[in-house]
Amino acid sequence: MQAGQEAGNWSPLVEVIHTLDAHRVVEAIDQIYEQPDQEHLILIDTFGGGSEAQDVLAVAAHRIICPMMLSRGDLSETLETASWYLKLRGRVDKPDELAGFSVVFSRVQVRLSETERAVADELFRSLPACEAWLSSRSAYVRMDKEGLLGPIADKTPNRGLAAHLQTAVKEAGELLDEIDQLIAATAEVA
């Protein structure tokens, strides 16, 4: 956020709360819900693995998304995270009200190796995964350094490069749409 603001590539509609206090995050979510009815997208980025703080945040969440690169190491960590989630279901009073869990592939190469295909196949046999994914794009690396991709693309005079940035925005939007559909489907069941 700070780099994006300094570069002029941020939006006043995006607020970031920096805290390691899970209860502060839940308090912020409650404050958002108290506002007049409007669209909100709340993303909570946590450390990998499981802890008491992750338990608190998982109970407040509408969907738990576990990003995973197509590597054996990431698959192992993702399976451990899924194990934490399954154990959490046993620790909460109302496990049916706990947010659903999905895996999202990130940094996916255009051409997958046999090892990457095997990792993906193993994941699909083991855990629920989103159909949309995030490719390995320099645009996402650029975003980390310069801010939001939409404003960067709008300011980029080279139309080819701007189109590449907009492709990344579209790809991320498709993933967010799928996550939104998963949340809506869960809300309909509840």
N, C-alpha and C positions, 0 to 999 in steps of 0.2 A: 504494500500500500504506500509506504513512504517513498519508495523509488518511483512509483507511478505518479504520485502527487507532485514530486519534484520535477518529473519530466512532463507534467501537464497531461498525463494519460490516465486520469482517474475519473470517477463519476461521483457526484455528491449523493447519488442514490445507494452507493455501496459503503457500508459501515463495517469496520473491523474492530473487534474487541480483543485486545491482547491480554490474556490471563491464563494462569495455570490453575485457577480456582474453579472447579466444576460447578459449584453452587452459584458462583457469579454468572456463569453461562446460563444456567437454568433460570436465574433471576432475570437476565436480559431477555430470554425467550418469553417468559411470563409477561414482561413489560410490552413486548411486541404484540402479543396476543390481546392485551388490553386496549390496543389502539383500534380505531375504526376499521371495519372490515376492508381489507386490501390484500393484494398479493404479496407474499413474503417468500424468500428463499433463504433459509438459514443453513449455512454449512459450518460444521464443527470439525475442525482438523485436530486430531489427537495423535498421541504417540502410538506406535504399534503395540500389539499385545493386549493384555487385560490388566485392569487395576480397579480399585474402588472408584476412582474418578471416572473411568470409562463406564463402570456400572451405572453411576448417576446419570451420565450423559446418554447412555443407551436407553434408559427409561424415559428420558425427555424427547428422544428422537422419533421421527416418523419413518426413517429408513436408515439402516446401517450399511454403509458402502465400504467395502474393503478393496482398495486398489491393489493390483498385482501385475508385475511384469512377468513375461513368459520365461521364467527361469526356475530351476529346481529349488533354489534357495527361497525365492518368493513364494512358490507353491507351498513349501514347508511352513513358512511363516503364516500364510493365509489359512492353512489347515489348523494351525495353532490358534489363530484368531477365531476361526469358526468353532473350535473346541471351547474357547472362552465363552462365546455366545451361547452355545448349547448348555454349558454349566450355569450361565446367568439365568437361563429360562427356569432352572431348578431353584434359583435363589430369590426370584421375585414372587410377590403375592399373586399376581395375575399374569402368568406367562403368555396367555393368549393376547394380551394387550401390548406385549413387547413388540417393538418395531421389527419388521422383517430384515433379513440379511441377504445381501447380494455382493458378488464380486464384480469388479470392473477391471478389464485389462487396460494397462497403460503402457506407453512407449512401444506400441506394436509396430514392428517393421513391415514394410510393403511385402517383402518376400520372407515367409517363415521358414526356418530351418526344420529339419525333422525333429530335433529335440524340442523346439518351441511348439510344434504341432502336438507332440506327445504330451507335453506339459498341459496344453490347452485341453486336449482330450481327457486327460486325467482329472482336470478341474471340473469340466462339464459333467463327468460321471459322479463327482463327489459333492459339488455345491451349486447353488443357484448363481448364475452369472448373467449379466446384462448382455444383450445382443450388440449394443453399441459399445464402442471402445474409443480410446484416445491413441492416435498414431504417434509414432516417434517423429515429431515435427520441431524444427528449429523455432517456430513461432511460439511454442510453449516455453522454451528456454528464454526467448526474448521477453516474453510476458513477465517472467520472474524478475528481470532486470529493469524493464521499462514501464510496466503497468498493464492496463487492460488492452486487449487486442483490438477491440472496436475503435477506440480513440486513436490507437497507433495506426491502424489501417486508414482511418479518415485523414490522417496527417501525412500519409506516405504518398509522395508525388509519383513514384514508380507504380503504375497500375498493375503490372504483373506481380510485384511483391505485395501490393495491397490485396490482390485477389488471393494470394497464398495465405495471407493473414485471415481474410474473410472465410476461407475454406476451413481453417482451424476453428474459427468462431462457430461456423455451421456444425462442424463435427462435435464440438463441446455442447452445443445447443441440442443436438439430437440425443446425446447421452442424458442431458438434464431432462429432456422431454420423456425419455424412457423411465427415468427415476421418478418423475412426477406421476406417470401412469401407474407405476408400482405402488406409490403412496395412495393414489386415488382408489386403486383396486382394493387395497387393504382397508381403506376407510369405508368402502361400500360393504365389505364383509362384516365389519364391526358394527 
